[in-house]
Structures are given as C-alpha cells and as structure tokens.
Amino acid sequence: MTMPVLPVESMVADLSESDERIVRAAFTTRGVCRLRANKPFKKVETFEQGCANYVWRMLCFDLAGFGKHVCMPVCADFEISDAQATFDGGRIRYGQEGYNEQSNRAKELRKRMDELVKRVESVLPIESKKGLLRWGVAFGMIR
C-alpha cells in the first residue's frame, strides 16, 4: 500500500513562505504529491526542519489508514524539541526559570504547528482523514 495522493497546492495556497516550506517537506516531489513514508529530515539542522518533522508526524497520524503510522504520535514532542534547540542555538537554560521558559515556548510552538496542520487539512474531505476517523471511533466520539 502507498500513501494517498493529496492536493498539496491547495493545502499551501494561502500560507507564508516559511509555513509553505514546512508543509511541502512532508510530501514527496516525485511525480504525484504523496505524504512521505518516513520523516523528511533524519538530522535536524534548522528550525524549519524540526517543524516540518512535527507537521509530517501529525499529518501521518491523521491521514494514514494503514501501517506503522496508525498509532498515536507520542514522539511528536521530540520534533518540537529539535526545532527549538536549533532556534536557540543549542543553548541549555538551567534552573526552574529556564525550564519554565523552554516549556512555555515549546507549548506555543506546538500550538502554532497544530494550527498549521488543521489549516492544511481543512481542504481535505473527511473521508481522507482515516486516522482521525479510526481514533474517533475508538474513543467513542464518532459512531
């Protein structure tokens, strides 16, 4: 089985350049636009790459109807940590204040990326969101 073909051009139509690069990284560019089978960047070297990995992971969870991507994306927070670390230049903030600051910034970044994922998915019909449907049924939210 392969990942579904998706209308990437309509997904990125009104996004900023940075957000468009983040979303486009989640898709293959060979022939038709399909969601990548593996995360786009194995080694995160830029802020956008870390964000792209997070967006890819969430899109896989929401859209994949089979295979290894049908489980909850519990490791997605690691992608946010990678993005934040490149943005901070690898600096570590010590103590409770440093931890709280990093934690709050990670929450804001996660919220921003989740909004980006929702905006991208808003152009898709509900039938293409196999992961959301599957977990909605499992949680009793969809019958």
Phi, psi and omega in degrees: 000149178241165178290153183290152174281133185233151180279076186299322182301319179285335178291325186256009188307313186247025182268158173292165181302316181296313179295324178296317178296321179299314182290315182299330180296337181284351186242152174283154181245007179274109178072252181270157181272108176241152174295136181299150177281335179231159182299148188295326185233115179288320178243118183276120180245345179227163178301314181297324179295318177296318178294320180298320178297319178296312180299316178302314183299319181288321177297319177301314181298317184285330189251333185288135180252009186198170170072202188290348183266010183274356180267164180299141182278064185292339180268004182299328179297333177296325179294322177294319178298319178297316180297315181294322180296321178289326179293320181280354182074024178078007180288141177252132178259123183266160176084173183295320180297316178297317179297314181299318179297312180296320180296316180295320179293322177295320178297317179296317179295317178299317179298317180296317180290324177296321176296322177296316178299315180297319180295318179296317182286345184295341179274355183264146174289154183300330181296335181278349181266066185299321179295316178297318179297314182300311182285332175296319176293316181299324180272000179077014180274337178235137180244000000 
